[in-house]
């Protein structure tokens, strides 16, 4: 394995991630709007210590294109 593989595997095996937060999903013309906040903590499980705390706002507008459903011809 490479050094990067070792670092990533050690990080994943040794640390835990806790996510918390709330989102508001709103239907808008042509898609959805997502707003909220994510609170995350990366914890070193071996030392039983938090190593990173992040409080991140989330704002996203997702547009959905036209959906065309072909119908069979009725005779």
C-alpha positions as CSV (number, residue, x, y, z in Angstrom):
1,X,0.0,0.0,0.0
2,X,1.0,3.6,-0.5
3,X,1.6,6.2,2.2
4,X,-1.7,7.9,1.2
5,X,-3.6,4.6,1.6
6,X,-2.1,4.0,5.0
7,X,-3.0,7.6,6.2
8,X,-6.6,7.3,5.0
9,X,-7.1,3.8,6.5
10,X,-5.6,4.9,9.8
11,X,-7.8,8.0,9.8
12,X,-11.0,6.0,9.1
13,X,-10.2,3.2,11.6
14,X,-9.1,5.5,14.4
15,X,-11.6,8.4,14.1
16,X,-15.4,8.7,14.3
17,X,-17.5,11.4,12.7
18,X,-20.7,12.6,14.4
19,X,-23.1,14.7,12.3
20,X,-26.0,16.7,13.6
21,X,-28.2,19.4,12.2
22,X,-31.4,20.3,10.4
23,X,-32.5,21.1,6.9
24,X,-35.4,22.8,5.4
25,X,-36.4,21.5,1.9
26,X,-38.7,23.8,0.0
27,X,-40.3,23.1,-3.4
28,X,-39.7,26.0,-5.8
29,X,-40.6,26.6,-9.4
30,X,-38.4,24.1,-11.4
31,X,-36.7,22.4,-8.4
32,X,-36.0,22.4,-4.7
33,X,-34.3,24.8,-2.3
34,X,-32.3,23.4,0.7
35,X,-31.3,25.5,3.6
36,X,-29.9,24.5,7.0
37,X,-26.9,23.9,9.2
38,X,-24.6,20.9,9.8
39,X,-22.7,20.5,13.0
40,X,-19.9,17.9,12.7
41,X,-17.3,16.6,15.1
42,X,-14.3,14.4,14.2
43,X,-13.3,12.4,17.3
44,X,-10.1,10.4,17.9
45,X,-11.5,7.2,19.4
46,X,-8.1,6.0,20.7
47,X,-7.4,9.2,22.7
48,X,-11.1,9.8,23.3
49,X,-10.6,13.5,22.2
50,X,-12.4,15.8,19.7
51,X,-9.9,16.9,17.0
52,X,-12.1,18.9,14.7
53,X,-15.5,20.8,15.2
54,X,-17.2,22.3,12.2
55,X,-20.4,24.3,12.1
56,X,-21.3,24.8,8.4
57,X,-24.3,26.5,6.9
58,X,-25.9,24.7,3.9
59,X,-27.6,26.6,1.1
60,X,-28.4,24.8,-2.2
61,X,-30.8,25.3,-5.1
62,X,-31.4,22.3,-7.2
63,X,-33.0,22.7,-10.6
64,X,-34.8,19.8,-12.2
65,X,-35.2,19.7,-16.0
66,X,-38.3,18.8,-17.9
67,X,-39.5,15.3,-17.5
68,X,-41.1,13.8,-20.6
69,X,-43.1,10.7,-20.3
70,X,-44.0,9.2,-23.6
71,X,-47.5,7.8,-23.8
72,X,-48.6,5.1,-26.2
73,X,-50.9,6.1,-29.0
74,X,-54.5,5.3,-28.3
75,X,-56.6,4.3,-31.4
